[in-house]
Amino acid sequence: MLRFQKTKIIFTIVTVFLVFFVYVYSLHNVNQYLENTRSHERIEASAVPPALLKVAAGEFKGLMADYLLLKGVSFLGGRHETTERDMNAIHTLFKQSLALDPYFLQTCYFTQAYLAWHGEKYKDAIELLKISNNHRSWDWQPAFFIGFDYHYFLNDNIKASKYLMEAAKKPGASPFLANLAARLSQKGGQTEAAIAFLKSMRLQTKDELVKEQLNKRIKALEEVKILEKGIARYKEKFSRPPQSLDDLVNSGILSGLPENPYGKRFVFKDGEIEF
């Protein structure tokens, strides 16, 4: 019995050692492959028109779309700095993949991750994300990515709010998106549109907690609208913007400053009202 146990222990140790050796050896080979090939090879993409690509792929469109996406992602996983030419090829591969299968969510994810974040090709990423958004009409994520890119990378709050509003209306979207969309709309000078949007979202929800959050944001934006009108009247009267919101009261344009439902004081900073 004792001899059997010793044999079992030795067998276990040898097995663990072999598994560890195979793991280390495989990892070394993968790293060598990445170092030796990825650093020298460049990725290529044939400029085949989408219509022709669909005909050529035939009934294997889905499989071809997966291959094109995998080709691009595999290259980007290498250990090297990608060039502008590489990112243009990646854009072509992703675009061809979407032409073959515009419903494939992974292409949408990698477009956002690699073209927008890694490749800094914001407009190209938005172009492809719009394809996903048009086809995945039930999915809030493509519209959210587009809105995010317009705001974060391109500083276009109007277009950002448009797509975030679209995303907020779709199934499964976080209620937070509605507030964010309204906020960007207000920052873009479209406070009334933001209020109207939030009111439409309030009509659609049955969640009392969400309604409470929407009511608070609507109230805040309605007060912001009062302040914006006051600032416009101040500019008309004095040919310059006020230095602070207190100037609206001191000049007699407003009898008092509205209360912020969030408990903080409204602030006029860099031409915008913050709350």
C-alpha positions, 0 to 999 in steps of 0.5 A: 500500500505504501509503495503504491502511494509513493508511486502515485506521488512520483507519477503526479510530480512527473505529470505536473512537471511535464504539463508545466514544461509544455506550457512554458515551451508553448509560451516561448514559441508563441512569443518567438513567433510574435517577435520574429514575424509580427515585427517584420510583416505588414498586414495587407487588405485587398481593395475588393468592392463590397458588392463583388466580395458578397458575390465571391463569398456566396453562401459563405459570407458569414465565414468570410466575414469572420476570417477578415475580422480575425485576420485584422485582430490577429495582426493587432495582437502582435508586439509591434507599433502599427503604421498608418498603412496598417490601420488603413488595411485594418479599416478595409478588413473591418469594412469588408467584414461588415459588408458581408455580415453587418449584424456581427457584434464582434466587428462592432466591438473591435472597430471601437477598440482598435480603430477608435482607441488604438488607431485614432481613426475616429471618423473611420470608426464612426463610419463603420459603427453606423453600419452596425447601428443601422442593422442592429436596430434592437441593440443600444451599443453601436449608437452608444459607441458613436455618441461616445466617439463624437463627444470624447474624441471629436468634441461634437456634443450635438451629434453625440447627444443625438446618438446617445438619445437613440441608444437610450431608447433601445431595450437594455440601455441604462437609464444613465444614458438618457441623462448623459444624452440630455446633458450633452444636448444642453452643453451643445446649446439645445436645452429645450431639446434635452428637456423634450427628450427626457419628458418622452423618456419619462412617458416610456418608463414604468420604473418609479425610481427612474421617473424620479431621476428623470424628473430631477434632471428635467427640473434642473434643465428647466431652471437652466433654461431660465438662466440661459434666457437671463444671460441672453437678455444680459448680453442684449442689454450690456453687450457682454456676458455676465461674469457670474450668475449673480450679475443677473440678479444685481442687474434686475434681469432676474428677481432671484436665482433658481434652485438646483434640485441637486442641492448645489448652486448653478455656476456660469463658467466658460460660457456654460451653466454647470450644475 
